[in-house]
Amino acid sequence: MPNLTLYHASPSRSSIVLWMLEEVVQADAIKLQRTSAGDNRKRESVDPAAMGKVPTLRHGDAVITEAAAICTYLADEFPAKKLNVPVGTPKRGEYLKWLFFGPSVIEPAMTDRAFPRKEDPRAASLGWRDFDTVLDIVSKALTKGPHLMGEQFTAADIVIGSGLRYGMMFKLVPERKEFTDYVARIGARPAAQRAEAKDKELAAKAA
Ligand SMILES: N[C@@H](CCC(=O)N[C@@H](CS)C(=O)NCC(=O)O)C(=O)O
């Protein structure tokens, strides 16, 4: 069993990593962080760059934060699971694009929609577009399916799929058919089901 510890709160952005871990190692080395109790603030020394947030993954001596970065890391660390697109492969660029698109385009666009600003910033100064334009890009990518990269299910599906799932759950993302179908399809994976069950169990323990 690889030496992996996830600092986790159920459910939260670290649920993305819980799913990823189930895909690659069926990890049971999960250390629970109860953000509601403020435990996360007490462990800022694990990695100051984590800002006391979850997820944080410890792999041996390496400490990694940022959900999408952790998923990218795990996909590369466990290549036999074929959740990455290896360096030197033509579709690697598109794969990385989707991994970054989640946290750096979809999330801020969603936040803009959820918490409108008093003054509109200059569009060209933002690293993303308006929410509807961003969602149209994802819709278009999912038209062909069954995954973002076509036949191959990758870590990018875990990142983007989780974002859409939580977004729809919290009524921040509209329930477009292509989104609901995609989220149901990838959510039926055995690892996704195991992660969801584990997350519910951890949430109940933390309550
Ligand atoms: N940019 C980070 C954000 C992580 C994050 O905001 N985590 C939230 C949970 S969803 C958290 O730890 N909140 C607790 C707090 O800020 O005290 C990522 O994408 O992993």
The ligand as a Gaussian input file, in Angstrom:
#p B3LYP/6-31G(d) Opt

LIG

0 1
 N       -7.915000      25.943000      -4.408000
 C       -8.183000      24.866000      -3.502000
 C       -9.370000      25.249000      -2.662000
 C       -9.591000      24.313000      -1.504000
 C      -10.762000      24.778000      -0.644000
 O      -11.227000      25.906000      -0.746000
 N      -11.226000      23.911000       0.241000
 C      -12.301000      24.270000       1.143000
 C      -13.317000      23.132000       1.175000
 S      -14.194000      22.979000      -0.348000
 C      -11.775000      24.430000       2.562000
 O      -10.811000      23.789000       2.948000
 N      -12.438000      25.277000       3.349000
 C      -12.163000      25.410000       4.737000
 C      -11.627000      26.741000       5.122000
 O      -11.322000      27.572000       4.252000
 O      -11.505000      26.931000       6.316000
 C       -8.450000      23.549000      -4.303000
 O       -8.997000      23.645000      -5.398000
 O       -8.102000      22.469000      -3.817000

